[in-house]
Amino acid sequence: MLNSLRPLSFRVDTELNVCPVLEVQSAIPIIMGSNIGTSVTNTVVALMQAGEREEFKRAFAGATVHDCFNWLSVLVLLPLEAASGLLRRLSQAVVDTLQLSSGEEAPELLKVITKPLTALIIQLDQSVITAIATGDQTVSNQSLVRRWCPATELPLKDNETSWLSHNLSEQTQKCGHLFVNCSLSDLAIGLILLACSLLVLCSCLILLVKVLNSLLKGQVASAINKVINTDFPHPFTWLAGYLALLVGAGMTFLVQSSSVFTSSITPLIGIGVISIERAYPLTLGSNLGTTTTATLAALASPGDKLAAATQVALCHFFFNLVGILLWYPIPATRLPIRMARALGSHTARYRWFAVLYLLLCFLLLPSLVFALSMAGWKVMAGIGAPVIAAIVFVVTVNLLQEHKPHCLPRSLQSWDFLPAWMTSLQPLDDVITKMTLSCRHQRGRNIQRTRNLETSLEVVTVHPEVKKKRRVNDEGRDPQENYYMNQVELNGAGCCVHKGSKTSSVSSQSDMYEMTLWSITGKANTSPRLQSTRF
């Protein structure tokens, strides 16, 4: 999650500076979007367990409980924020109350390990990024790839920038990363790094699932299951969930990424080590834990950027905190668990639904909302309001159909009057199944046609040793073998062709192959296909 917030801030050397061009009010929707986007990783991890239906059902439900929580929180808090500015006002009040002073740099935990490796691959000139963000046109053609590094790590003053002082003096030297002498454009380098990072990410996720599935089985899984899923004695059973919430926050603070933590527990949910009821508070704690790193980084900002940086970090914290207060303390409001179970059941029955879910929730829907927002608030309100009203109507009718059907008109007590494709995924599944079977059938026919063609045109290439054998005298051969050898000649490609016939049958070719093999090894071919053609 910290990585998803970095577009809101920019580093100049080692200090975190929030760009003044981006206001806090505009940053809050970006924070909400980053919360949704960061949950896609564990959903992709769940796809690795699609081979076993029950494991896939549990894993997908455990992964999407994070998605459901984030989507529900955004659907409630985004309109509330637009109408009242709740998060902005709350964070502003906290910043005004605290006597903030610029502190030291935020602690680097895993970055101490990863930074030396990433510095060998790529280094970016953060001062150029800052200059571009502030509208400085003098660096519009400047590369983002850092070419020159200081010979000694001397901190720059606030009014100095590294891109103004790049020279070949004794104070600078060529950087040591992989792309320092590369002539490719920034776009090409970025695409290469993106492809490599996605490859490494997918490989690590696959290995993570495989390792956890192989280690946590049998008695080990049973022992961990008893420890993690056990509740406190009555009347303190409710404390177990809040303890799990604290554990999730602490583990996420250590790894500095909610995606890593939630992706790690997804395979455990799939194999049944962790129940979805216990995974839910762990996920919520992970959402809280990822905000602490950003808060510490904001507190290390310089004095003129400290208030804005801290307010942005607090907005992220309060967004997750209010979401937890909405969807966890009261058991009846834990809608993400029920929604995730429904998604898991549908995915276990229709496995293609997982891919459709990823495309719809993380690509098509965000792209549609972004396009509507670019068209203006009138267009967005004109299209969004009816859609939201329809969703609310359908949810309300479904609840009434389940609990109080007598309160509804007879026509709305069931959805039987609607077409089947509007109330079930089965018609779409039938279409996808027919298309899949048709493709497999066509592929099988093509393979069989290819095999038949290869069989009809099969020729036997003569080994060079055969040519040597043909040069020797025929004294050691019996009359029948001499007869067959005299009936065979070699064409220009070195293949056996029977004399007196332009095209030889498969059986005659088999005879020739048997004969040449016998002449080389002294043994007959034992292949079942050629047993009938032995001499």
C-alpha positions as CSV (number, residue, x, y, z in Angstrom):
1,M,0.0,0.0,0.0
2,L,2.9,2.4,0.7
3,N,4.0,2.0,-3.0
4,S,0.5,2.9,-4.2
5,L,0.6,6.2,-2.3
6,R,4.0,7.2,-3.7
7,P,2.4,9.0,-6.7
8,L,1.0,11.4,-4.1
9,S,4.5,12.4,-2.9
10,F,7.9,12.9,-4.4
11,R,11.4,12.3,-3.0
12,V,14.3,14.7,-3.3
13,D,17.2,12.6,-2.3
14,T,16.1,11.1,1.0
15,E,13.3,13.5,2.1
16,L,9.6,12.9,1.4
17,N,8.0,16.0,-0.1
18,V,4.3,16.2,-1.0
19,C,3.9,18.1,-4.2
20,P,1.9,21.3,-3.6
21,V,0.3,21.0,-7.0
22,L,-1.9,18.1,-5.7
23,E,-4.3,19.2,-3.0
24,V,-5.5,17.0,-0.2
25,Q,-9.0,17.1,-1.5
26,S,-7.9,15.7,-4.8
27,A,-5.6,13.1,-3.1
28,I,-8.4,11.5,-1.1
29,P,-10.1,9.7,-4.1
30,I,-6.7,8.6,-5.3
31,I,-6.1,7.0,-1.8
32,M,-9.4,5.2,-2.1
33,G,-8.6,3.9,-5.5
34,S,-5.2,2.7,-4.3
35,N,-6.9,0.7,-1.5
36,I,-9.0,-1.1,-4.2
37,G,-6.1,-1.6,-6.5
38,T,-3.8,-3.2,-3.9
39,S,-6.3,-6.0,-3.3
40,V,-5.9,-7.4,-6.8
41,T,-2.7,-9.2,-5.9
42,N,-4.2,-11.7,-3.5
43,T,-7.1,-12.3,-5.9
44,V,-4.5,-13.3,-8.6
45,V,-2.8,-15.6,-6.0
46,A,-6.2,-17.4,-5.5
47,L,-6.2,-18.3,-9.2
48,M,-3.1,-20.5,-8.6
49,Q,-5.4,-22.9,-6.6
50,A,-7.9,-23.3,-9.4
51,G,-7.0,-27.0,-9.9
52,E,-8.9,-28.2,-6.8
53,R,-12.5,-27.0,-6.6
54,E,-12.9,-26.8,-2.9
55,E,-9.5,-25.2,-2.3
56,F,-10.3,-22.7,-5.0
57,K,-13.6,-21.9,-3.5
58,R,-12.1,-21.1,-0.1
59,A,-9.1,-19.3,-1.5
60,F,-11.1,-17.0,-3.8
61,A,-13.5,-16.2,-1.0
62,G,-10.6,-15.4,1.3
63,A,-9.0,-13.2,-1.3
64,T,-12.1,-11.3,-2.4
65,V,-13.1,-10.5,1.2
66,H,-10.5,-7.7,0.9
67,D,-12.0,-6.5,-2.3
68,C,-15.5,-6.5,-0.9
69,F,-14.4,-4.5,2.1
70,N,-12.6,-1.9,0.0
71,W,-15.5,-1.6,-2.5
72,L,-18.1,-1.2,0.2
73,S,-16.0,1.4,2.0
74,V,-15.5,3.4,-1.2
75,L,-19.2,3.2,-2.1
76,V,-20.1,4.7,1.3
77,L,-17.3,7.1,2.0
78,L,-16.6,8.6,-1.4
79,P,-20.1,10.2,-1.7
80,L,-19.9,11.2,2.0
81,E,-16.5,12.8,1.4
82,A,-17.7,14.6,-1.7
83,A,-20.8,15.9,0.2
84,S,-19.3,16.8,3.6
85,G,-15.5,16.5,3.3
86,L,-15.5,14.1,6.4
87,L,-12.0,12.7,6.0
88,R,-10.4,16.0,5.0
89,R,-11.9,17.9,7.9
90,L,-11.1,15.1,10.4
91,S,-7.5,14.9,9.3
92,Q,-7.2,18.7,9.3
93,A,-8.4,18.9,12.9
94,V,-5.8,16.3,14.0
95,V,-3.0,18.2,12.2
96,D,-4.1,21.5,13.8
97,T,-4.3,19.9,17.2
98,L,-0.8,18.3,17.1
99,Q,2.3,20.4,17.5
100,L,4.1,18.9,14.5
101,S,7.8,19.4,13.9
102,S,10.0,18.0,11.2
103,G,11.5,14.8,12.3
104,E,14.1,12.4,11.2
105,E,13.8,10.1,8.2
106,A,11.2,7.3,8.5
107,P,12.6,3.9,9.4
108,E,13.5,1.7,6.5
109,L,12.9,-2.0,7.3
110,L,12.8,-4.1,4.2
111,K,14.2,-1.3,2.1
112,V,17.6,-1.8,3.7
113,I,17.6,-5.2,1.9
114,T,16.0,-4.3,-1.4
115,K,17.6,-0.9,-2.0
116,P,21.1,-2.2,-2.9
117,L,19.6,-4.6,-5.4
118,T,17.3,-2.0,-7.1
119,A,20.1,0.5,-7.2
120,L,22.0,-2.0,-9.4
121,I,19.1,-2.2,-11.8
122,I,17.8,1.3,-12.1
123,Q,18.1,4.7,-10.4
124,L,15.8,7.7,-11.0
125,D,16.6,11.3,-10.7
126,Q,13.9,12.3,-8.2
127,S,14.7,16.0,-8.6
128,V,13.7,15.8,-12.2
129,I,10.4,14.2,-11.2
130,T,9.8,17.0,-8.7
131,A,10.7,19.7,-11.3
132,I,8.2,18.2,-13.8
133,A,5.5,18.0,-11.2
134,T,5.9,21.6,-10.3
135,G,5.7,22.7,-13.9
136,D,9.3,23.5,-14.6
137,Q,9.6,23.5,-18.4
138,T,13.4,23.5,-18.4
139,V,13.5,19.8,-17.6
140,S,10.8,18.7,-20.1
141,N,13.4,16.9,-22.2
142,Q,15.4,15.6,-19.3
143,S,15.6,11.9,-18.8
144,L,14.3,10.4,-15.6
145,V,17.1,7.9,-15.6
146,R,19.9,9.0,-13.3
147,R,23.3,9.1,-15.1
148,W,25.5,10.8,-12.6
149,C,25.8,10.1,-8.9
150,P,27.7,12.0,-6.3
151,A,31.1,10.6,-5.5
152,T,30.5,11.1,-1.8
153,E,27.0,10.9,-0.3
154,L,26.7,14.5,0.7
155,P,23.2,15.8,1.4
156,L,21.9,18.5,-0.9
157,K,20.5,21.8,0.5
158,D,16.9,22.6,0.1
159,N,17.5,25.0,-2.8
160,E,19.8,22.7,-4.7
161,T,18.8,20.1,-7.3
162,S,21.0,17.3,-8.7
163,W,19.9,17.9,-12.3
164,L,21.4,21.5,-12.2
165,S,24.8,20.3,-11.0
166,H,25.5,17.3,-13.2
167,N,29.0,17.6,-14.5
168,L,32.2,15.7,-14.9
169,S,33.9,17.2,-11.9
170,E,35.5,15.3,-9.1
171,Q,32.3,15.5,-7.1
172,T,30.3,13.2,-9.5
173,Q,30.8,9.9,-11.1
174,K,28.9,7.6,-13.5
175,C,26.2,5.6,-11.7
176,G,26.5,1.9,-11.5
177,H,23.1,0.7,-12.5
178,L,22.1,-1.5,-15.5
179,F,20.7,1.3,-17.7
180,V,23.3,4.0,-17.1
181,N,24.7,3.7,-20.6
182,C,21.5,2.6,-22.3
183,S,20.4,4.7,-25.3
184,L,16.7,3.6,-25.1
185,S,14.0,6.1,-24.3
186,D,12.4,6.3,-20.8
187,L,9.3,4.7,-22.2
188,A,11.2,1.7,-23.5
189,I,13.1,1.3,-20.3
190,G,9.9,1.5,-18.3
191,L,8.2,-1.2,-20.4
192,I,11.2,-3.5,-20.0
193,L,11.2,-3.0,-16.2
194,L,7.4,-3.5,-16.1
195,A,7.6,-6.8,-18.0
196,C,10.4,-8.1,-15.8
197,S,8.7,-7.0,-12.6
198,L,5.5,-8.7,-13.6
199,L,7.4,-11.9,-14.5
200,V,9.2,-11.9,-11.1
201,L,6.0,-11.1,-9.3
202,C,4.0,-14.0,-10.9
203,S,6.9,-16.4,-10.4
204,C,7.2,-15.5,-6.7
205,L,3.4,-15.8,-6.2
206,I,3.4,-19.3,-7.8
207,L,6.3,-20.4,-5.7
208,L,4.6,-19.0,-2.6
209,V,1.5,-21.0,-3.2
210,K,3.5,-24.2,-4.0
211,V,5.7,-23.9,-0.9
212,L,2.8,-23.2,1.5
213,N,0.7,-26.0,0.0
214,S,3.6,-28.5,0.4
215,L,4.6,-27.4,3.9
216,L,1.2,-26.9,5.6
217,K,-0.4,-30.3,5.3
218,G,-1.5,-33.0,7.6
219,Q,-0.7,-32.6,11.3
220,V,1.1,-29.2,10.8
221,A,-2.1,-27.8,9.2
222,S,-4.3,-29.2,12.0
223,A,-2.0,-27.7,14.7
224,I,-2.0,-24.2,13.0
225,N,-5.7,-24.4,12.4
226,K,-6.4,-25.0,16.1
227,V,-4.1,-22.1,17.2
228,I,-5.3,-19.5,14.7
229,N,-9.0,-20.3,14.6
230,T,-9.5,-20.9,18.4
231,D,-11.6,-18.3,20.2
232,F,-11.3,-17.2,23.8
233,P,-13.6,-18.7,26.4
234,H,-17.0,-17.2,26.9
235,P,-17.7,-14.2,27.4
236,F,-14.5,-13.0,25.8
237,T,-14.9,-14.8,22.5
238,W,-15.2,-11.4,20.7
239,L,-11.6,-10.5,21.7
240,A,-10.1,-13.1,19.3
241,G,-11.1,-11.1,16.2
242,Y,-9.7,-7.9,17.6
243,L,-6.4,-9.7,18.5
244,A,-6.3,-11.0,14.9
245,L,-6.8,-7.4,13.7
246,L,-3.7,-6.3,15.8
247,V,-1.7,-9.2,14.5
248,G,-2.5,-8.3,10.9
249,A,-1.5,-4.6,11.5
250,G,1.8,-5.6,13.1
251,M,2.8,-8.1,10.4
252,T,1.9,-5.6,7.7
253,F,4.1,-3.0,9.4
254,L,7.0,-5.4,9.4
255,V,6.7,-6.3,5.7
256,Q,5.6,-2.8,4.7
257,S,3.0,-4.1,2.3
258,S,-0.6,-5.2,2.8
259,S,-0.4,-7.1,-0.6
260,V,2.4,-9.3,0.6
261,F,0.6,-10.2,3.9
262,T,-2.8,-10.9,2.3
263,S,-1.2,-12.8,-0.5
264,S,0.6,-15.0,2.1
265,I,-2.6,-15.9,3.9
266,T,-4.6,-16.6,0.8
267,P,-3.1,-20.1,0.2
268,L,-3.6,-20.9,3.9
269,I,-7.3,-20.1,3.5
270,G,-7.5,-22.3,0.5
271,I,-6.1,-25.4,2.2
272,G,-8.3,-24.7,5.2
273,V,-5.6,-23.6,7.7
274,I,-7.3,-20.2,8.3
275,S,-11.0,-19.8,8.2
276,I,-12.5,-16.8,6.3
277,E,-14.0,-15.5,9.6
278,R,-10.4,-15.3,11.0
279,A,-9.0,-14.0,7.7
280,Y,-11.4,-11.1,7.7
281,P,-10.0,-9.3,10.8
282,L,-6.4,-10.2,9.7
283,T,-7.1,-8.4,6.4
284,L,-8.6,-5.4,8.1
285,G,-5.6,-5.1,10.4
286,S,-3.4,-5.3,7.3
287,N,-5.3,-2.3,5.9
288,L,-4.5,-0.4,9.1
289,G,-0.9,-1.5,9.3
290,T,0.0,-0.3,5.9
291,T,-1.0,3.3,6.8
292,T,1.6,3.4,9.6
293,T,4.5,3.4,7.2
294,A,3.1,6.3,5.2
295,T,2.4,8.2,8.4
296,L,6.0,7.7,9.7
297,A,7.3,8.8,6.3
298,A,5.1,11.9,6.3
299,L,6.4,12.9,9.8
300,A,9.9,12.9,8.4
301,S,9.0,15.6,5.9
302,P,10.6,19.1,6.0
303,G,8.8,21.8,7.9
304,D,7.0,23.5,4.9
305,K,5.7,20.1,3.7
306,L,5.0,18.5,7.0
307,A,1.4,19.5,7.5
308,A,0.2,18.5,4.0
309,A,2.1,15.2,4.1
310,T,0.7,14.3,7.5
311,Q,-2.8,15.2,6.5
312,V,-2.7,12.9,3.4
313,A,-1.4,10.0,5.5
314,L,-4.1,10.6,8.1
315,C,-6.7,10.6,5.5
316,H,-5.6,7.2,4.5
317,F,-5.6,6.0,8.1
318,F,-9.1,7.4,8.8
319,F,-10.5,5.9,5.6
320,N,-9.5,2.4,6.7
321,L,-10.5,3.1,10.3
322,V,-14.0,4.3,9.4
323,G,-14.4,1.3,7.1
324,I,-13.5,-1.0,9.9
325,L,-16.1,0.7,12.2
326,L,-18.7,0.3,9.5
327,W,-18.1,-3.3,8.5
328,Y,-16.7,-5.2,11.5
329,P,-17.8,-4.5,15.1
330,I,-21.5,-5.5,14.6
331,P,-21.7,-9.1,13.2
332,A,-24.8,-8.2,11.2
333,T,-22.8,-5.6,9.3
334,R,-20.0,-8.0,8.2
335,L,-21.3,-8.0,4.6
336,P,-17.9,-8.6,3.0
337,I,-17.8,-12.1,4.4
338,R,-21.2,-13.0,2.9
339,M,-20.3,-11.3,-0.4
340,A,-17.0,-13.2,-0.5
341,R,-18.6,-16.5,0.2
342,A,-21.1,-15.9,-2.7
343,L,-18.2,-15.0,-5.0
344,G,-16.3,-18.1,-4.0
345,S,-19.4,-20.4,-4.6
346,H,-19.9,-18.9,-8.1
347,T,-16.2,-19.2,-8.9
348,A,-16.1,-22.8,-7.8
349,R,-19.0,-23.7,-10.1
350,Y,-18.0,-21.4,-13.0
351,R,-14.2,-21.1,-13.0
352,W,-14.2,-18.6,-15.9
353,F,-16.0,-16.3,-13.5
354,A,-12.7,-15.5,-11.7
355,V,-11.2,-14.0,-14.9
356,L,-14.4,-12.1,-15.6
357,Y,-14.4,-10.7,-12.1
358,L,-10.8,-9.5,-12.4
359,L,-11.5,-7.8,-15.7
360,L,-14.7,-6.2,-14.6
361,C,-13.8,-5.0,-11.1
362,F,-10.2,-3.9,-11.8
363,L,-10.2,-2.9,-15.4
364,L,-13.5,-2.2,-17.0
365,L,-15.4,-0.6,-14.1
366,P,-12.5,1.7,-13.1
367,S,-12.0,2.7,-16.8
368,L,-15.7,3.4,-17.2
369,V,-15.8,5.6,-14.1
370,F,-12.7,7.4,-15.1
371,A,-14.1,8.1,-18.6
372,L,-17.4,9.4,-17.1
373,S,-15.4,11.7,-14.7
374,M,-13.5,13.1,-17.6
375,A,-16.8,13.8,-19.4
376,G,-17.9,16.1,-16.6
377,W,-20.0,15.8,-13.5
378,K,-23.2,16.2,-15.3
379,V,-22.6,13.2,-17.5
380,M,-21.4,11.2,-14.6
381,A,-24.4,12.1,-12.5
382,G,-26.8,11.4,-15.4
383,I,-25.4,7.9,-15.9
384,G,-24.3,7.0,-12.4
385,A,-27.4,8.0,-10.5
386,P,-29.7,5.6,-12.5
387,V,-27.2,2.8,-12.2
388,I,-26.8,3.3,-8.4
389,A,-30.6,3.5,-8.0
390,A,-31.1,0.3,-10.0
391,I,-28.5,-1.5,-7.8
392,V,-30.1,-0.3,-4.6
393,F,-33.5,-1.4,-5.9
394,V,-32.3,-4.9,-6.8
395,V,-30.5,-5.4,-3.5
396,T,-33.6,-4.2,-1.6
397,V,-36.0,-6.5,-3.5
398,N,-33.6,-9.5,-3.0
399,L,-33.6,-8.9,0.8
400,L,-37.3,-8.6,0.9
401,Q,-37.7,-11.8,-1.2
402,E,-35.6,-13.7,1.3
403,H,-37.0,-12.4,4.5
404,K,-40.4,-10.8,3.9
405,P,-41.8,-11.8,0.5
406,H,-45.4,-11.0,1.5
407,C,-44.4,-7.3,1.5
408,L,-43.8,-7.4,-2.2
409,P,-46.3,-7.5,-5.1
410,R,-46.9,-10.9,-6.5
411,S,-44.8,-10.1,-9.6
412,L,-41.7,-9.2,-7.6
413,Q,-41.8,-12.1,-5.2
414,S,-39.5,-13.9,-7.6
415,W,-37.4,-13.1,-10.7
416,D,-39.0,-15.8,-12.8
417,F,-40.5,-13.2,-15.2
418,L,-36.9,-12.2,-16.3
419,P,-34.9,-14.0,-19.0
420,A,-32.6,-16.7,-17.7
421,W,-29.4,-14.9,-18.6
422,M,-30.4,-12.0,-16.3
423,T,-30.9,-14.2,-13.2
424,S,-28.3,-17.0,-13.7
425,L,-24.8,-17.5,-15.1
426,Q,-25.8,-20.9,-16.5
427,P,-26.7,-19.7,-20.0
428,L,-23.4,-17.9,-20.3
429,D,-21.6,-21.0,-19.0
430,D,-23.4,-23.1,-21.7
431,V,-22.1,-20.7,-24.4
432,I,-18.6,-20.8,-23.1
433,T,-18.7,-24.6,-22.7
434,K,-19.9,-25.0,-26.3
435,M,-17.2,-22.7,-27.6
436,T,-14.5,-24.5,-25.6
437,L,-15.6,-27.9,-26.8
438,S,-15.9,-26.7,-30.4
439,C,-12.3,-25.3,-30.3
440,R,-11.0,-28.6,-28.7
441,H,-12.9,-30.7,-31.4
442,Q,-11.5,-28.5,-34.2
443,R,-8.0,-28.8,-32.7
444,G,-8.3,-32.6,-32.4
445,R,-9.4,-32.8,-36.1
446,N,-6.5,-30.7,-37.2
447,I,-4.0,-32.8,-35.2
448,Q,-5.5,-36.1,-36.6
449,R,-5.4,-34.7,-40.2
450,T,-1.8,-33.7,-39.7
451,R,-0.9,-37.2,-38.4
452,N,-2.7,-38.9,-41.3
453,L,-0.8,-36.6,-43.7
454,E,2.5,-37.4,-42.1
455,T,1.8,-41.1,-42.2
456,S,0.9,-41.1,-45.9
457,L,4.0,-39.1,-46.8
458,E,6.3,-41.0,-44.4
459,V,9.8,-41.7,-45.8
460,V,12.7,-43.3,-44.2
461,T,15.9,-41.4,-44.2
462,V,18.9,-43.7,-44.7
463,H,21.7,-43.5,-42.2
464,P,25.2,-42.7,-43.6
465,E,26.3,-46.2,-42.4
466,V,23.8,-47.7,-44.9
467,K,25.8,-46.1,-47.8
468,K,28.9,-47.8,-46.5
469,K,27.2,-51.1,-46.2
470,R,26.0,-50.9,-49.8
471,R,29.6,-50.5,-51.0
472,V,30.7,-53.8,-49.5
473,N,30.5,-57.0,-51.5
474,D,27.4,-59.1,-51.3
475,E,29.2,-62.3,-50.5
476,G,27.9,-62.5,-46.9
477,R,24.2,-62.0,-47.9
478,D,21.7,-64.6,-48.6
479,P,19.8,-64.5,-51.9
480,Q,16.7,-63.0,-50.5
481,E,18.5,-60.1,-48.9
482,N,20.5,-59.5,-52.1
483,Y,17.2,-59.4,-54.0
484,Y,15.7,-56.7,-51.7
485,M,18.9,-54.6,-51.7
486,N,19.0,-54.7,-55.5
487,Q,15.4,-53.4,-55.6
488,V,16.3,-50.3,-53.6
489,E,18.0,-47.2,-54.8
490,L,18.8,-43.9,-53.1
491,N,17.3,-40.7,-54.4
492,G,18.9,-37.2,-54.2
493,A,17.7,-36.7,-50.6
494,G,19.2,-39.9,-49.4
495,C,15.8,-41.7,-49.1
496,C,15.0,-45.2,-50.0
497,V,12.9,-45.5,-53.3
498,H,11.7,-48.8,-54.7
499,K,12.8,-49.4,-58.3
500,G,10.0,-49.6,-60.8
501,S,7.6,-47.4,-58.8
502,K,7.6,-43.6,-58.5
503,T,5.7,-43.8,-55.2
504,S,6.0,-46.6,-52.8
505,S,3.4,-47.7,-50.3
506,V,3.9,-47.6,-46.6
507,S,4.3,-51.4,-46.4
508,S,7.1,-51.3,-49.0
509,Q,8.8,-48.5,-47.1
510,S,8.5,-50.5,-43.9
511,D,10.2,-53.5,-45.7
512,M,13.0,-51.2,-46.8
513,Y,13.5,-49.8,-43.3
514,E,13.5,-53.4,-41.9
515,M,16.1,-54.4,-44.4
516,T,18.4,-51.5,-43.9
517,L,18.2,-51.9,-40.1
518,W,19.1,-55.6,-40.5
519,S,22.0,-54.8,-42.7
520,I,23.4,-52.3,-40.1
521,T,22.8,-54.1,-36.8
522,G,22.3,-57.7,-37.9
523,K,18.9,-57.7,-36.0
524,A,15.4,-57.4,-37.2
525,N,13.1,-54.5,-36.0
526,T,10.8,-55.6,-33.3
527,S,8.3,-52.8,-33.7
528,P,4.7,-54.1,-33.8
529,R,4.0,-52.0,-36.8
530,L,6.7,-53.7,-38.8
531,Q,6.6,-57.3,-37.5
532,S,4.6,-58.4,-40.5
533,T,7.3,-57.3,-42.9
534,R,10.3,-59.2,-41.5
535,F,12.5,-61.1,-43.9
